[in-house]
Amino acid sequence: QVQLVESGGGLVQAGGSLRLSCLASGTIFSFNPMGWYRQALGKKRELVAFVCSGDSRYVDSVKGRFTISRDNAKKTVYLQMNSLKPEDTAVYYCAAGRLIAGTMISDYWGQGTQVTVSS
């Protein structure tokens, strides 16, 4: 069983930066992908970025602004968010799971952390 605990959300002005952290407990390996999803009010949850065995993927809307990184020794994944926009406002969820045909299948979820970007 894997438990995930996020931290680092908050309120920031447009153009600002935030860094989210997610600490995993339990058995997790470098070949298990870890990533970040977000869900804005009234919208579907979307995968923002994930990292697995040194490879990372991003949704187009955050490319060049967000960076995902992972410290396997600390079982922690980070999401550095720069040049934030009001449309980045959402609850951000950490996830971990499996990689199947290049797609992340999320089996474990954190409780979520709110990110609010004011204009």
C-alpha positions as CSV (number, residue, x, y, z in Angstrom):
1,Q,0.0,0.0,0.0
2,V,1.2,3.5,-0.9
3,Q,0.2,6.7,0.8
4,L,0.8,10.1,-0.7
5,V,0.9,13.4,1.1
6,E,1.0,16.7,-0.9
7,S,2.2,20.1,0.3
8,G,3.0,23.4,-1.1
9,G,-0.2,24.8,-2.5
10,G,-1.5,28.3,-1.9
11,L,-2.4,31.6,-3.4
12,V,-0.1,33.4,-5.8
13,Q,-0.4,36.2,-8.3
14,A,-0.3,35.6,-12.0
15,G,3.3,35.3,-13.2
16,G,4.4,33.9,-9.8
17,S,5.8,30.5,-8.8
18,L,4.9,27.7,-6.5
19,R,6.5,24.3,-5.8
20,L,4.4,21.3,-4.9
21,S,5.8,18.3,-3.0
22,C,4.5,14.8,-2.6
23,L,5.9,12.4,-0.1
24,A,5.2,8.7,-0.6
25,S,5.2,6.1,2.0
26,G,5.2,2.3,1.4
27,T,6.8,0.4,-1.4
28,I,7.4,2.4,-4.6
29,F,10.1,1.8,-7.2
30,S,11.7,4.1,-9.7
31,F,9.8,2.3,-12.4
32,N,6.5,3.2,-10.8
33,P,5.4,6.5,-12.4
34,M,4.6,9.4,-10.1
35,G,2.7,12.4,-11.3
36,W,0.5,15.3,-10.8
37,Y,-3.1,15.8,-11.8
38,R,-5.3,18.8,-11.4
39,Q,-9.0,19.4,-11.3
40,A,-10.5,22.8,-11.8
41,L,-14.0,23.6,-10.6
42,G,-16.5,22.1,-12.9
43,K,-13.9,20.4,-15.1
44,K,-12.6,16.9,-15.5
45,R,-9.4,15.9,-13.7
46,E,-6.4,16.0,-16.1
47,L,-2.9,14.6,-15.9
48,V,-0.5,17.5,-15.8
49,A,2.8,15.7,-15.7
50,F,4.4,12.4,-14.7
51,V,7.9,11.1,-14.3
52,C,9.1,7.5,-14.6
53,S,12.6,6.1,-14.8
54,G,14.0,9.5,-15.6
55,D,11.6,10.2,-18.4
56,S,9.0,13.0,-17.9
57,R,5.8,14.0,-19.8
58,Y,3.7,17.1,-19.7
59,V,0.3,18.2,-20.9
60,D,0.8,20.8,-23.6
61,S,-0.7,23.7,-21.5
62,V,2.2,23.6,-19.0
63,K,5.2,22.8,-21.2
64,G,7.9,25.3,-20.7
65,R,6.4,26.5,-17.4
66,F,6.2,23.5,-15.1
67,T,9.0,21.0,-14.2
68,I,8.4,17.7,-12.6
69,S,11.3,16.1,-10.7
70,R,11.7,13.1,-8.4
71,D,14.0,12.1,-5.6
72,N,13.8,8.3,-5.3
73,A,15.8,8.2,-2.1
74,K,13.3,10.5,-0.4
75,K,10.3,9.0,-2.2
76,T,9.3,12.5,-3.1
77,V,8.1,14.0,-6.3
78,Y,8.0,17.8,-7.0
79,L,6.2,20.1,-9.3
80,Q,7.9,23.4,-9.9
81,M,5.3,25.8,-11.4
82,N,6.5,29.0,-12.9
83,S,4.8,31.8,-14.9
84,L,1.5,30.7,-13.3
85,K,-1.8,31.8,-15.0
86,P,-5.3,32.1,-13.5
87,E,-6.3,29.1,-15.6
88,D,-3.8,27.0,-13.6
89,T,-6.1,27.4,-10.6
90,A,-7.2,23.9,-9.5
91,V,-6.8,21.3,-6.8
92,Y,-3.6,19.4,-7.6
93,Y,-3.4,15.7,-6.8
94,C,-0.3,13.6,-6.5
95,A,-0.6,10.1,-7.9
96,A,1.5,6.9,-8.3
97,G,0.9,3.8,-10.2
98,R,1.9,1.8,-13.2
99,L,3.1,2.6,-16.7
100,I,1.3,0.6,-19.5
101,A,2.2,1.3,-23.1
102,G,3.5,4.7,-22.1
103,T,0.3,5.7,-20.3
104,M,0.3,6.3,-16.5
105,I,-2.3,4.3,-14.7
106,S,-2.8,5.8,-11.3
107,D,-3.5,3.4,-8.4
108,Y,-2.8,5.7,-5.5
109,W,-3.8,9.3,-4.8
110,G,-3.0,12.0,-2.4
111,Q,-5.7,14.2,-0.8
112,G,-5.1,17.2,-3.0
113,T,-3.7,20.7,-2.5
114,Q,-5.4,23.9,-3.7
115,V,-3.5,26.2,-6.0
116,T,-5.1,29.5,-6.7
117,V,-3.7,32.0,-9.1
118,S,-5.1,35.5,-9.0
119,S,-5.1,37.9,-11.9
